[in-house]
Amino acid sequence: MMIEMNRRTILGGLVVAPLALMGTRAHAATHTITIEGFAFSPETLDVAVGDTVVFSNVDNAPHTGTAEDGSFDTGRLNNGDTGEITIQLVGAHPYKCAFHPAMQGVINAS
């Protein structure tokens, strides 16, 4: 038995399939990393690709959240400032403070 497919059937499938997948996809989450006492808290954070991470500086000194591979950088965050990034790739993303390199953390994305 041969199944006939016309252009409308094929195009309809191309439109409906992605929409069906979108309905099952989870919404991105927002996570916070607090900078206090010259440390990141939490030091290790597990997220999903597409999630947003907000760095919040409550220290009196300026800090950054800067990926070791250069994939993200919050820029200078003074006391009370926040900076947000969106995780784009699966894997471990080690980061540090550009002003205080001993301050380190890791964002693990799946």
N, C-alpha and C positions, 0 to 999 in steps of 0.2 A: 504494500500500500504506500503510495507516494503522498507526502503532505505538501500542499502548495502554500507558499508564503509570498505575499505580495509586499511591496514597499511599505505600505501602511502598517502591516503586521510587524515587520522588522523594526521600523521606526518607533512604533508604539512600545515595543519591548525595550528598546534602548532608553526610552523616557521613563517607563514605569519601574524598571529594575533598579536604577540608582535611587529613585524616590522611595522604594521599598526598603532599601538598605539604610537610607537616612532615618527612617522611622525606628530602626533598631539600634542606632548608634547612640552611645551615651553622651551626655552633655559634658563639656569641658568643666573641670573644677578649678577653683582658686585656692592656692596654698599660701601660707605666710611663713617667711623666715625672719625672725627677729634678730637684730644685731644689738648685742648688749654685753658689756664687760669684755670688750674686744674678742667676742666669739659669735658664731652663727648658731642659732637655735631654731629648729633642730639642726645638728651638724650634718646628718644624712636624711634626705627626704625622698620618698618614693612617690612618683607621679605617673600620669599617662601622657603620651604624646598629645599635644594640643592644650594641655593644662597651663594655667597661668600661675606664676610664682611671684609673690609680692615680697620684696625685701623692705623691712621697716627698721630704720635706725633710731634706737632710743639711747644711744651712747652720746656723750658730749663731743667725741671726736668724729671727724668725717670718715666714711667708709665707702666701699663699693662692693658689688657682687659681680665679679669678673671671671668668666669662664677661662680656664687655662688654654683652651684651643681658640679663644677669641670669638666663639659663637654667640655670646651674649655679654653685655656689660650694662649695669644699671647707671653708670656714671657716678659722679660724686653725690653722696647722700649725707647731708648734714643732719644734726639732731632734729628729729621730728619728720624728716623726709622719708618718702617711700619711692621705690622704683619697681616696675614690673617687667617681667619677661615672659615669653611664651615658649615652652619647650617644643622643639620641632623634630627632634630625632630620637629614636630608641637608643638606649645605652646609658653608660655612666658619664656624667658631666661634672668633673671636678672643677671647683671654682675657689677663688680667694679674694681677699681685699687687696686692691692694687696699692693702697697706702701701707698696709700691714700684712705682708705676704705670709706671716705665720698663721694668720686667720684663714682657715680652710674649711671647705665642706664639699659634699657631693650630692647632686641631684640624680637619682636613678629613674630613668623613663622606660616604660614598657608600652 
